[in-house]
Structures are given as C-alpha cells and as structure tokens.
Amino acid sequence: MSIASKQIAFSEIPVIDIETLVDGSDAESVARKIGKACEEVGFFYVKNHGVPQEMIDRVYKAAEDFFKLPQEVKESLHVAKSGPTLRGYIPPYGENADPKKTRDLKEVFDYGVHTDEVSPFFGPNPNPTEEELPGFKETCEEYHDAMMALARKLVSAFAISLDLPANYFEKKQQHPITIQRFLHYPAQTGEVTEKEIGIGAHTDYGFLTILSQDAVGGLQVQNSVGEWITAPSIEGAFVINIGDLVKTMTNGRYSSTVHRVVNTSGASRFSVGFFIDLDYDAVVEVVPTCVDKDNPAETAPFTCGEYKYGRFVKVYPHLQETDKTLTPAS
C-alpha cells in the first residue's frame, strides 16, 4: 500500500466557523453543519473557536521543551510508572496504533485531570520539576481547561445535530475520561513504508478529539473509497474528529474515520491532541433518535471505561506485560 496521500484542497474536509456556537447566539446552524460533516467525513476543522493563539503558542513551547529534556528525565516520567492512570512519557515504539502492520515513530507525553486517588485513567500527573521546566504544570492545566470548555460546546452541538437536547450527553460526562497529549514525530528519511510511520492507521477509541497541528503536516485521513487524503494545518483552526463511541451511539450514522500520520517533511513534527470520552462507568448505548424498529441497535450496551482500557491494552506493550495487575475491576 502506498504511503503517499492524495493532495487535495482542504475544503474537502469541511471548515466550520463555530463563533455562534461558542457565543451562544446561533448554536443550531453550527450544529447542523457539524452533523453533516460527521455523517460524510468524520473530520472537520473549526475556526473562531475562542481559544487564544497566545495560549496555543505557549502549549507548543511547553511540548517542544519537554521533548528536548534529557532522555533519562523523560524516562523517569514513563507512563508505565503511573499504573492504571496511564499518564506520562511514552518513547518511540512504546505505543503502536496498528501493531500488526506498523511501528509508531513518535514520542508522547500524556496529561489529564489531577486526582489524588489512582484508578484507571485518573490519578496524579507525573510532571517534570519546576527546575527542569518552569511553568510546565500551569501551562498544561490552563490548556486542558480551555480544551474542556471547547469540547463541551462541541458535544452540545453533536446533541443538537441528533435532534436531542443540547445537554443530552452531560449526564454521561460528569467526570469524563480526558487525555491531553503532546506528540513529537521525528523526521523520517530514506524509503518510508507502512512498517514504520509516525502513527499507524487507526480510528480514535473515544468520543471526540480536538487536534492542533503545526505547519509541518503529515496527518492523513482515509476516505470512503480507501484513498489517503492530506489534512493540512490551517492557521487558527483545530482539526476535530469523532471516535468509536460516537459511531456506536449514533448506530453508525456518524463516521469514526481511519487516519494516520506520515512525516516525510525532513523536519520534526509537533501536535497537541485533546481527547474527551464519557465517564468511566457511563453506559454506551445508541441514542433514541438513531434507533427504531427498522434500524435496531447494531451494538449491545457496554461501559465506556472498561472498553477503552481494553483497547489500550492492545496498543501498549507495557500493559500487555502487566495486564493482570493493571486490569480494572469490572
């Protein structure tokens, strides 16, 4: 299979102005555009999202500074040391999205809401010290708060687009699983094949992803006929995509689209992703507007956290080694 993607005008992945969703003046029209994009593509860009560029610039600097730390410092924050919380540093090949086909050439730092109690996806964040990276913790927390606020606006738009009350999903997102992810994709040179790329082909496991990507490029989205379409960076815009939970809850009406990253730019690529799911114990089931006697639910209800943890076991080598000790109680 070719690694090259088909270069197209980015307008083929919709760009949606969400200003009237953010300020509350006209959520309905934005929601309808989002619903159409979710049905046809599963990906879209959002502009006029209300997140200050100055904050985005600071979080990129924090990410780049983190990955410049000595390897022994990063390894001291290894994700395996966080147990079921699954926070911290992941070195190249430490997580593989498509393990039967691809090794992922990327470094990762995962962050989330701090809690004192350790449980699957929740617990303390293994931050570098203030001496190592001054202001790192504060920058991460500020950005996480901004992403959470934007995500809740987008989730409300999903509900409206499905002819549900705007707050329909709130009861399942009181304390949602969230992951804020810094990513560094080293440059690849020479022949690049599917055996080793930035991140292998996959769909996102959860509910919603908000991605900021730098100008280097490399994100590719697979369309309905199997072509790989380039999703370039657009200044001032986030890339949004829905995950497997939304596909399940809409009975397949909304698409969880396969994507990957191939960095053949010759330069390092950085991106910052924010992932929001449901509460750990929330039941994932088809929403009432997407099921009837002619279209029964395709998937039986299941619990969000147990499902997601099971998916992580398949991509984290260290979880496969310690699965018995880290598997959460059902």
C-alpha positions in Angstrom: 0.0 0.0 0.0 1.3 3.4 -0.9 2.4 5.8 1.9 1.8 8.8 -0.3 -1.5 10.6 0.2 -3.7 12.3 -2.4 -3.1 16.1 -2.1 -6.5 17.8 -2.3 -7.9 21.2 -1.5 -8.5 21.2 2.3 -12.1 22.3 1.6 -12.9 18.6 1.1 -12.5 18.3 4.8 -15.1 20.9 5.9 -14.1 24.1 7.6 -16.8 25.2 10.1 -16.9 28.7 11.7 -18.2 28.0 15.2 -18.3 31.5 16.6 -22.0 31.5 17.1 -21.8 28.2 18.9 -19.2 29.5 21.2 -21.0 32.7 22.0 -24.4 31.0 22.1 -26.1 33.3 19.5 -26.8 30.5 17.0 -25.9 27.0 18.0 -28.4 25.4 15.8 -26.9 26.4 12.4 -23.4 25.4 13.5 -24.7 22.1 14.9 -26.3 21.2 11.5 -23.0 21.8 9.7 -21.2 19.7 12.3 -23.8 16.9 11.9 -23.4 16.9 8.1 -19.6 16.7 8.5 -19.9 13.8 10.9 -22.1 11.9 8.5 -20.0 12.5 5.4 -16.4 12.7 6.7 -16.0 12.2 10.4 -13.4 15.0 10.4 -13.8 18.8 10.2 -11.9 21.9 11.0 -13.2 24.6 13.4 -12.3 28.3 13.3 -13.2 31.2 15.5 -13.2 28.7 18.4 -12.3 31.2 21.1 -9.0 29.6 22.3 -6.3 32.4 22.3 -3.4 31.8 19.9 -1.1 33.0 22.6 -2.2 30.1 24.8 -1.7 27.6 21.9 1.8 29.0 21.3 2.7 28.6 24.9 1.5 25.0 25.0 3.6 24.2 21.9 6.6 25.7 23.6 5.9 23.5 26.6 5.7 20.4 24.4 8.8 21.2 22.5 10.7 22.0 25.7 9.5 18.7 27.2 10.8 16.6 24.3 14.2 18.4 24.5 14.7 17.2 28.1 17.4 14.6 28.6 16.2 11.1 27.9 16.8 10.0 31.4 14.5 12.7 32.7 11.7 11.7 30.3 12.2 8.1 31.1 11.8 8.9 34.8 8.2 10.0 33.9 7.5 6.8 31.9 3.8 6.0 31.5 4.3 2.5 33.0 5.2 4.1 36.3 1.7 5.7 36.6 0.0 2.3 36.8 -3.7 2.3 35.6 -3.6 6.1 35.4 -1.8 5.9 32.1 -0.1 9.3 32.3 3.4 10.4 31.4 6.1 9.8 28.8 5.9 7.2 26.0 9.1 6.7 24.0 9.2 5.8 20.3 7.6 2.4 19.6 6.2 2.4 23.2 2.7 2.6 21.8 1.6 1.2 18.4 -1.8 2.1 17.0 -1.7 -0.6 14.3 0.6 -3.2 15.8 0.1 -5.9 13.3 1.3 -3.7 10.5 3.2 -0.6 11.8 5.7 0.6 14.5 4.9 4.1 15.6 7.8 6.5 15.3 6.6 9.1 17.9 7.2 10.4 21.4 4.3 11.2 23.6 3.5 12.9 26.9 0.0 12.3 28.3 -1.7 14.6 30.8 -5.1 14.7 32.4 -7.1 16.0 35.4 -5.2 15.6 38.6 -6.8 13.3 41.3 -5.1 12.0 44.4 -6.7 8.6 44.1 -5.3 6.3 41.5 -7.8 4.5 39.2 -8.0 3.6 35.5 -7.4 6.9 33.6 -7.3 9.0 36.7 -4.6 10.0 39.2 -1.6 12.3 39.6 0.2 13.8 36.7 3.9 12.9 36.5 5.2 16.4 35.8 8.8 17.4 35.3 10.1 19.5 38.2 9.8 23.3 38.2 13.6 23.5 37.9 13.5 21.3 34.8 10.6 23.1 33.1 9.4 26.2 34.8 5.6 26.8 34.4 5.0 23.5 32.7 2.3 22.3 35.0 0.4 25.6 34.9 0.5 25.7 31.1 -0.8 22.2 30.8 -3.6 22.8 33.2 -4.7 26.1 31.6 -4.8 24.5 28.1 -6.7 21.4 29.5 -9.3 23.8 30.9 -9.6 25.6 27.6 -10.0 22.3 25.7 -12.6 21.1 28.2 -14.7 24.2 27.7 -14.5 23.9 23.9 -15.2 20.2 23.9 -18.4 20.8 25.9 -19.6 23.3 23.3 -18.9 20.8 20.5 -20.5 17.9 22.4 -23.6 20.1 22.8 -23.6 20.7 19.1 -23.5 16.9 18.5 -26.6 16.5 20.6 -28.4 19.3 18.8 -27.4 17.8 15.4 -29.0 14.5 16.5 -32.3 16.2 17.5 -31.5 15.8 21.2 -31.5 18.4 24.0 -28.2 20.3 24.0 -27.3 18.9 27.4 -28.2 15.3 26.5 -24.6 13.9 26.9 -23.9 15.9 30.1 -25.2 13.1 32.4 -22.6 10.8 30.9 -19.8 13.3 31.2 -19.9 14.5 34.8 -16.2 13.4 35.3 -15.2 12.2 31.8 -12.0 10.5 30.9 -9.7 13.0 29.2 -6.3 12.8 27.8 -4.2 15.8 26.7 -1.4 14.5 24.5 1.8 16.2 23.4 3.2 14.4 20.3 6.6 14.6 18.7 7.2 12.9 15.3 10.9 12.7 14.4 11.7 13.3 10.8 11.9 10.2 8.6 14.4 9.9 5.8 15.1 7.4 3.1 12.4 4.9 2.0 9.3 5.1 4.2 6.9 2.2 4.3 3.9 1.2 6.4 6.3 -0.8 8.6 7.3 2.4 10.4 5.5 5.7 10.2 4.5 8.4 12.7 1.4 6.6 13.8 -0.3 3.7 12.1 -3.8 3.6 10.7 -6.5 3.7 13.4 -9.7 5.2 14.5 -9.9 7.0 17.8 -11.4 5.0 20.6 -13.3 7.6 22.4 -15.9 10.4 21.9 -14.2 13.5 20.5 -10.7 14.6 19.5 -9.5 18.2 19.3 -6.2 18.4 17.5 -3.8 21.3 17.0 -1.0 20.5 14.5 2.0 22.6 13.4 2.7 23.6 9.9 4.9 20.6 9.1 1.9 18.4 8.1 1.6 14.6 7.9 -2.0 13.9 9.0 -3.8 11.7 6.5 -7.5 10.7 6.5 -8.8 7.7 4.6 -11.9 8.4 2.6 -14.8 6.1 1.7 -13.0 4.6 -1.3 -9.8 3.9 0.6 -7.7 6.9 -0.6 -5.5 8.7 1.8 -6.4 12.4 1.9 -4.0 15.0 3.3 -5.4 17.1 6.2 -3.0 20.1 6.2 -2.6 22.6 9.1 -4.9 25.6 8.8 -3.7 28.7 10.7 -6.0 29.4 13.6 -8.1 26.2 13.3 -8.3 22.9 15.1 -8.9 19.6 13.5 -11.9 17.8 15.0 -12.8 14.1 14.6 -15.2 11.8 16.3 -14.3 8.4 17.7 -15.8 4.9 18.0 -18.1 5.9 20.9 -20.0 8.4 18.7 -20.2 5.9 15.9 -21.7 3.4 18.3 -24.1 5.9 19.9 -25.3 7.0 16.5 -25.8 3.5 15.3 -23.2 4.1 12.5 -24.9 7.4 11.3 -21.7 9.3 12.2 -18.4 8.1 11.0 -15.3 7.2 13.0 -12.8 7.7 10.3 -9.4 5.9 9.9 -6.4 8.2 9.9 -2.6 8.1 10.3 0.5 10.3 10.4 3.3 10.1 7.9 6.1 12.6 8.5 8.3 12.8 5.4 8.9 16.5 5.7 12.5 16.2 6.8 11.7 18.1 10.0 10.3 17.3 13.4 6.5 17.5 13.6 4.7 18.5 16.8 1.0 18.3 17.6 -1.2 18.6 20.6 -4.3 16.5 21.0 -7.2 16.6 23.5 -9.4 13.5 23.8 -12.7 13.5 25.7 -14.8 10.4 26.4 -17.6 9.6 28.8 -17.4 8.9 32.5 -15.6 5.7 33.3 -18.8 3.9 34.3 -21.1 5.5 31.7 -23.1 3.1 29.6 -22.5 3.5 25.9 -25.7 2.8 24.0 -27.5 4.1 20.9 -29.3 7.4 21.4 -33.1 7.3 20.8 -33.0 9.4 17.6 -30.8 6.8 15.9 -32.8 3.7 16.5 -36.2 2.5 15.6 -38.0 -0.8 14.6 -36.4 -0.6 11.1 -33.0 0.3 12.4 -32.3 -1.7 15.6 -29.2 -1.0 17.6 -26.1 -2.7 16.0 -24.2 -2.9 19.2 -25.2 -4.0 22.7 -24.6 -1.5 25.5 -21.2 -1.5 27.2 -19.3 0.5 29.7 -17.0 3.3 28.5 -14.0 2.9 30.7 -13.7 -0.9 30.5 -14.0 -0.7 26.7 -11.4 2.0 26.4 -8.9 0.3 28.8 -9.2 -2.9 26.8 -8.3 -1.0 23.7 -5.3 0.5 25.4 -4.0 -2.9 26.4 -3.8 -3.8 22.7 -1.5 -0.9 21.8 0.7 -0.5 24.9 3.4 -3.2 25.1 3.9 -2.5 28.8 0.2 -3.2 29.5 0.4 -6.5 27.7 3.2 -7.4 30.1 1.4 -6.4 33.2 -2.3 -6.7 32.1 -3.2 -8.9 35.1 -2.1 -6.4 37.7 -3.5 -3.3 35.9 -6.8 -4.5 34.6 -9.5 -2.6 36.4 -12.2 -4.4 38.4 -15.5 -4.7 36.5 
